Every structure is written in C-alpha cells, then in structure tokens.
Amino acid sequence: MKCADCSKNDCYFQGKVCTKERIPVPEYEDELVRKMWTAAAKIEAEHYMKKTRLEEVILFCQEVGIKHIGLAFCVGLSNEAKIISRILENYFKVDSVICKVCGMDKKEFGMPNVVEGRYEATCNPVAQAKILGEAGTELNLIIGLCIGHDAIFTKYSTAPVSTLVVKDRVTCHNPLAPVYSKYYQRKLLPPEK
C-alpha cells in the first residue's frame, strides 16, 4: 500500500476499503485493547485541538483506569523527565528508569564513544523495560530514547508503550521541523525529474 501518496483519503471521508477486503482485527475484542481504543477516540472527540499531549496522557490513563505509569527516559532529557514525573505523580504512581541504567561500558560491546577516550555507558533499553515490568507499570512512556533504543524498549516492554517525547537533538526535539523546512526538503528529498 502507498497510503502516504493518497490525496483523497476516502477511507476517512467515505469508509472506502482500499485493501482487497476489510482486514479482520480480532485484537479489538481484547478487553484492554478495546478500552484503550475507545478511550483514544473519546479523547480525540472531546478534546481535539484543546489539550496538549501531556494532558491527553493524563485523560487517557484516567479513562482506561491506569494507575501506574513508567517513564523510560534519555539522560539528555533528565530535567524534562523530572518535571513530567512530578506532574504525573499528581494523578498516578510513577516509576522512571534512565537509559544508562546499570552503567555498562560501551567498550565491552565494541561500540564507538561520542567522545573518544572517556568512559561512556551504553543505553540499556532492555533493562529499562525489565525494571518497569518488575515494577508492574500499566503504561510506559518513552521520553527521548534514541532511535533503535526506543524500538528495543517497545519490543521488551510488558506494558503498552506510548511516545511522549521523540529525541531530535538538532531540532530541539521537534522531528517534524525538517518536514516543514524548505531547506531540509531540498536537502533530503531526491531531485525532481
């Protein structure tokens, strides 16, 4: 499929089925999935363009009945994670795990350092997921994990995962900035023929 190239979006406006047939999704019969799916639609309907992502997280968790949230965060966003944790602790039990948990040396794994010659701990998304799993979190939020580390964390998380912050050091964590920038479009898109 090439939905990104579609300009009509008839699936949205008219309920058109563009696949050979409607794909069966028995996963929506799962009680938790149904609850989350319905809560997401309710928040969109009631708060569209009115609430921030952080406010939507609070509303979503309240709607679903989530009481324990995990934060998997990047060391580079420690200050932001602290503030987010303090805000969420007004509503929920919150556990947080930094990306460098367990302090494993990059050299032990043959990984390059950012600054040659100094000690650098590698990120440890598997341990982050396991620690939050042992804590019994019901929803885990990613706060700026590196590309790849976020995918590993998501793979090993026992609780559902949502991304609150996407890391993009160049754009102050706004990864859509290059999409809106003519300079980056010229730089990143292939030349038109």
Secondary structure, 3 states (H helix, E strand, C coil): CCHHHCCCCHHHHHCCCCCCCCCCCHHHHCHHHHHHHHHHHHHHHHHCCCCCHHHHHHHHHHHHCCCEEEEEECHHHHHHHHHHHHHHCCCCEEEEEECCCCCCEHHHHCCCCCCCCCCCECCCHHHHHHHHHHHCCCEEEEECCCCCHHHHHHHHCCCCEEEEECCCHHHCCCCCHHHHCHHHHHHHCCCCC
